[in-house]
Amino acid sequence: MNAREIQMCVMDCLLDDDVESLPLLMQALNDEASASWRTARGQAFSVEEVQAALQSLNATGHVTPCAEEPPAFELRPIPSHDVGVKIPWESVWFHLERKGREVFTRWWEDEGHRKYPRR
């Protein structure tokens, strides 16, 4: 699975929720169910490759990193350079933007469903 396909897997896991954290994404990607991305790929996803996918998706405007900020501790967008530096990866939540949803849908319709039919 190449880097772009890993990005698509990450976006797929973000489709159903408003935001997801890295730990929840790792859990979803590496589920051992027969219809999981781990099963479709044939191996587990590493934290490093999912972090790289999220960084790329953020750079292209497909996802937005968010974190809880005082005083109300509501989720708010944060600068990408704060992810993993000022704010630990485990405390960052990722929101899939409409642009990301559209890119995933096109990829799935054009090639994803043929390459990963059991997904």
Protein Blocks (a to p, Z undefined) as FASTA:
>chain_A
ZZklmmmmmmmmmmmpmbdcfklmmmmmmpcbfkbmklmnopacdfklmmmmmmmmmmno
paccdddddfklpacdddfklgoplpcfklpccdddfklmmmmmmmmmmmmmmmmmmZZ
